[in-house]
């Protein structure tokens, strides 16, 4: 089975393929499916935004589409940046600028507990929808550490490992990450769904 990823994020595409290839599923980019969809993320929850993206790309491509909406929810900031994680601080900021802004806003704040949330939605041309959610608890570092990952990975610490997401290998991160957990739950749902086809 082939799914189109409703995202232009190459790292997300790689991560999805690493995890879903075990089910014999290939995830292709929008470009490979011959579509270019800009979806306005007007939802107020990860579930709403994930569905908006998957539905738009499925309708444009005529193929089953998978979307992930994820973000970082920081307790001391009342759950911010949350669904606005990718747009935190405005369009002029890159990943580096966003996590530096987060560290600035966290100055003197306790507790530093936070969680990454990922919601995976897959929309099929027949109208069926599968959704799965994953969460990964952690804390916010005082300074960025590590070279790997993307987004807020350099400032998100896994207390049990005493490392940030950016200091983990791809395998280590996939085993415990919010997206890894959401994709694992999604895999189970997809397995059951495929049996009905």
PEPEVEN-V724826 format. One line per field, one symbol per residue. psi: psi as a letter, one per 40 degrees, with the letter a starting at -180 (. if undefined). burial: I if it has 16 or more other ideal C-beta (glycine too) atoms within 10 Angstrom, else O. Layout:
psi->???
burial->???
//
This chain:
psi->ihihhgiehddddddddddeddefhhhiidddefighhhhgeieiddddddddddddddddeihihihhiihhhdeffeiebeedeeheieeiaddddddddddeehehiifiiihhhhhhhhideeihhiiiiihiaihieiihieaaibedeehhhddefiideeiiddddddeidddddddddddddddddde.
burial->OOIIIIIOOOOIIOIIOOIIOOOOIOIIIIOOIOIOIOIOIOOOOIIIIIIIIIIIIIOIIOIIIIIIIIIIIIIIIOOIIIIOIIOIIOOOOOOOOIIIOIIOIIOOOOOIOIIIIIIIIIIIOOOOOIIIIIOIOIIIIOOIIIOOIOIIIIIIIIOOOOIIIIIIOOOIIIOIIIIIIIIOIIIOOIOOOOOOO
//
